[in-house]
Amino acid sequence: MELPALTEKPESICEACRKHVQAVVDDSPAVWDSLHGALGDRSMRAGQERVAGTKNPPIPIDVEVDAVKDALADWLVAAAARVAELLNVDDPQPKSRIDREQRRIVGACTKLVSPHVDALLAAPAESVTVWRKTGESRTFVDKTGIDICLEIVRCHRVAHAILGDQHIHQSVQLPCPNCHARRCSRTVTTRKNGDVDDLIACAECKSSWTYEIYQFRCRRDAEDMEDAKLEAQERQSFTELIEQERTARELAEYLLAELRWKFSLALDCPNISAAEFATAVIDVKAAS
């Protein structure tokens, strides 16, 4: 993202660009560490003279990596200064340009800026202090909050172009929405152009999805399972109710048959008393 997408409101960016800026800011310490790993510890700066008493030249360094590494730290410092001004708090101040201090300042600035990216993007143009290319002095430039964020994004793009594709593989075994085997793993690939591929792949059935689609499939399957569970519970309750009704009906039929038998017995037995006969008739009518 070299420039933000056009929006109806001037000096603003679209939601997709805002999310991209947020992700870039949050990822800055990791990018700085990757550049640091590619460059190695910097015990001397470019242009530094030989160590006294030796004939060895300065340790060679990759000037391009060194430049983007410093630029990323500079613009994070500028972003933190602008956010600190908006919040009326102290901003992190770098004490030197050595790697250990730069790592600390990158982490501190990211921690301050990350929760307030929206406020930074809305900040108007003001002077910010950045190091000159020589790294020996500072200068002032006018930048809006969006300008500062885009400089950080640019540093990330250059860093990814230098470092090449980066792969982060998570070997955690996730359930597969297709075959249900717990053999899915996640791989995040950062391309040279800054694009990110976040994929889930199943080693069992060889299916694959983007992480967003995988999450959607898992949520849908969970909802289907819950619906099936509720349907099974309702079916069980209905079956139990039918069984109770059948048992009650069979019992009623048995009792009615018994009373009818008593009534028939009373008709066939002339010696039965009138009271017993009347009782049998009343019981049969009540049961019917």
C-alpha positions in Angstrom: 0.0 0.0 0.0 2.0 2.9 -1.3 -0.9 5.3 -1.1 -4.3 5.0 0.6 -7.4 4.3 -1.4 -9.5 7.3 -2.4 -12.3 8.1 0.0 -15.2 10.6 0.1 -13.7 12.4 3.1 -10.4 14.2 2.4 -7.3 13.3 4.5 -8.8 9.9 5.4 -8.3 6.3 4.4 -10.6 3.4 3.9 -11.3 0.7 6.5 -9.2 -1.9 4.7 -6.2 0.5 4.6 -6.8 1.3 8.3 -6.7 -2.4 9.2 -3.5 -2.8 7.1 -1.8 0.1 8.9 -2.8 -1.4 12.2 -1.3 -4.8 11.2 1.9 -3.1 10.0 2.3 -1.1 13.2 1.7 -4.3 15.3 4.2 -6.2 13.2 7.0 -3.6 13.4 9.0 -5.2 16.2 9.1 -8.6 14.3 10.1 -6.8 11.0 12.9 -4.9 12.8 14.1 -8.2 14.4 14.1 -9.8 10.9 16.2 -7.0 9.5 18.5 -7.2 12.5 18.9 -10.9 11.9 19.7 -10.3 8.2 22.3 -7.6 9.1 23.8 -8.9 12.3 24.8 -6.9 15.3 26.2 -3.5 14.3 29.3 -2.8 16.2 30.4 -0.1 13.8 28.6 2.3 11.5 29.2 2.8 7.8 32.0 5.2 7.2 33.6 4.6 10.5 37.4 4.5 10.5 39.5 1.4 11.2 40.0 0.4 14.7 43.1 2.0 16.1 46.1 -0.3 16.1 44.7 -2.7 13.5 44.8 -2.9 9.7 41.4 -4.4 9.5 38.7 -2.3 7.7 35.3 -1.8 9.3 33.0 -4.8 9.4 31.0 -4.8 6.1 27.3 -4.2 6.4 24.4 -4.2 4.0 23.7 -0.5 3.6 20.2 -1.0 2.3 19.2 -3.2 5.2 20.8 -0.8 7.6 18.9 2.1 6.1 15.5 0.6 6.2 16.1 -0.7 9.7 16.9 2.8 10.9 14.1 4.4 8.9 11.5 2.0 10.5 12.8 3.0 13.9 12.7 6.7 13.0 9.2 6.7 11.8 8.0 4.7 14.8 9.6 7.3 17.0 7.8 10.1 15.0 4.5 8.2 15.3 5.0 7.8 19.0 5.8 11.4 19.5 2.6 12.5 17.7 0.5 10.0 19.7 2.1 11.1 23.0 1.3 14.7 22.1 -2.4 13.8 21.5 -2.5 11.9 24.8 -0.5 14.5 26.7 2.0 11.8 27.9 5.8 11.4 27.6 7.0 9.8 24.4 9.8 7.2 24.2 13.1 8.9 23.5 16.0 7.0 21.9 19.2 7.4 23.8 21.5 6.2 21.0 21.5 4.4 17.6 23.0 1.1 18.8 21.0 -2.0 18.1 20.1 -2.8 21.7 18.6 0.7 22.3 16.9 0.7 18.9 15.2 -2.6 19.6 14.0 -1.2 22.9 12.7 2.0 21.3 10.9 0.1 18.5 9.1 -2.0 21.1 8.2 1.0 23.3 6.9 3.1 20.3 4.8 0.2 19.0 3.3 -0.3 22.4 2.3 3.3 22.6 1.1 3.7 19.0 -0.8 0.4 18.5 -3.9 1.2 20.6 -4.2 4.7 19.1 -3.7 4.2 15.4 -7.1 5.8 14.6 -6.0 8.9 16.5 -2.7 9.0 14.7 -4.4 8.7 11.3 -6.6 11.7 12.1 -3.7 13.9 13.2 -3.1 17.0 11.1 0.2 18.0 9.5 2.9 19.0 12.0 6.7 19.1 12.1 8.3 15.8 13.0 12.0 15.1 13.7 13.8 12.4 11.7 17.4 11.5 11.3 19.2 12.6 8.1 20.4 9.9 5.8 23.9 10.3 7.1 22.6 9.4 10.6 24.7 12.1 12.2 22.0 14.8 12.7 18.3 15.3 12.7 16.0 17.5 10.6 12.4 18.6 10.6 9.7 17.6 8.1 6.0 18.4 7.9 3.9 15.2 8.0 0.3 14.3 8.8 -0.6 11.3 10.8 -1.4 9.4 7.6 1.9 10.5 6.1 3.7 9.0 9.1 1.8 5.7 8.8 2.5 5.4 5.1 6.2 5.9 5.8 6.0 3.0 8.2 4.1 0.9 5.6 6.8 1.8 3.0 9.5 0.6 5.4 7.7 -2.7 5.7 7.4 -3.1 2.0 11.1 -2.4 1.4 12.0 -4.8 4.3 9.9 -7.6 2.8 11.4 -7.0 -0.6 14.9 -7.3 0.9 14.1 -10.3 3.1 12.0 -12.2 0.5 9.1 -14.4 1.3 8.8 -15.4 5.0 7.0 -18.5 6.2 5.6 -19.0 9.7 4.4 -22.6 10.1 2.2 -23.6 13.1 2.3 -27.4 13.6 -0.6 -27.4 16.0 -3.1 -30.1 15.0 -6.5 -28.5 14.1 -9.7 -30.4 13.2 -10.5 -30.7 9.5 -14.0 -29.5 8.5 -14.1 -32.1 5.7 -12.7 -35.4 7.1 -12.7 -34.3 10.8 -9.1 -35.6 11.3 -7.0 -33.4 13.6 -4.2 -33.1 11.0 -4.7 -29.5 9.9 -1.8 -27.0 10.2 -1.5 -23.3 9.6 1.1 -21.5 7.4 1.5 -17.7 7.2 3.5 -16.5 4.2 4.6 -12.9 3.8 5.4 -12.1 0.2 8.0 -9.7 -1.1 5.3 -7.2 -2.0 3.9 -7.2 1.5 0.9 -9.4 0.8 0.2 -12.1 3.4 -1.1 -15.6 2.7 -2.7 -17.3 5.7 -3.6 -20.9 4.9 -4.9 -23.9 6.7 -4.1 -27.3 5.1 -5.2 -30.9 6.1 -2.5 -33.6 5.8 -5.1 -36.3 5.8 -7.5 -35.3 2.9 -5.2 -32.6 1.3 -7.9 -29.9 1.6 -6.9 -26.3 2.2 -8.6 -23.0 3.0 -7.7 -19.5 3.8 -7.8 -18.9 7.6 -10.9 -16.7 7.3 -12.8 -19.5 5.4 -11.5 -22.1 7.8 -12.9 -20.2 10.7 -16.2 -19.7 8.9 -16.4 -23.5 8.2 -15.6 -24.3 11.8 -18.3 -21.9 13.1 -20.8 -23.3 10.7 -20.0 -26.9 11.6 -20.3 -26.0 15.3 -23.7 -24.4 14.7 -24.9 -27.5 12.7 -23.7 -29.8 15.5 -25.6 -27.7 18.0 -28.7 -27.8 15.9 -28.4 -31.5 15.4 -28.0 -31.9 19.2 -31.1 -29.9 19.9 -33.1 -31.8 17.2 -32.0 -35.1 18.8 -33.0 -33.9 22.2 -36.4 -32.8 20.9 -36.8 -36.2 19.1 -36.0 -38.0 22.3 -38.5 -36.0 24.3 -41.2 -36.6 21.7 -40.4 -40.4 21.8 -40.6 -40.5 25.6 -44.0 -38.6 25.5 -45.4 -41.1 22.9 -44.2 -44.0 25.1 -45.9 -42.5 28.2 -49.1 -42.0 26.2 -49.0 -45.6 24.9 -48.4 -47.0 28.4 -51.3 -44.9 29.8 -53.6 -46.1 27.0 -52.7 -49.8 27.6 -53.3 -49.4 31.3 -56.7 -47.8 30.7 -57.7 -50.5 28.2 -56.7 -53.2 30.7 -58.7 -51.6 33.5 -61.7 -51.1 31.2 -61.5 -54.8 30.2 -61.4 -55.8 33.8 -64.5 -53.8 34.7 -66.4 -55.1 31.7 -65.5 -58.6 32.8 -66.9 -57.8 36.3 -70.1 -56.5 34.7 -70.5 -59.6 32.6 -69.9 -61.7 35.6 -72.6 -59.8 37.5 -75.1 -60.5 34.7 -74.2 -64.2 34.6 -74.5 -64.6 38.4 -78.1 -64.3 39.7 -77.0 -64.5 43.3 -75.1 -61.2 43.1 -76.6 -58.5 45.3 -78.2 -55.3 43.8 -75.5 -53.1 45.5 -72.6 -55.1 43.9 -74.4 -55.0 40.5 -74.9 -51.3 40.7 -71.3 -50.7 41.7 -70.1 -52.7 38.7 -72.3 -50.7 36.3 -71.1 -47.4 37.7 -67.4 -48.5 37.4 -67.9 -49.5 33.7 -69.6 -46.2 32.9 -66.9 -44.2 34.6 -64.1 -46.1 32.8 -65.8 -45.6 29.5 
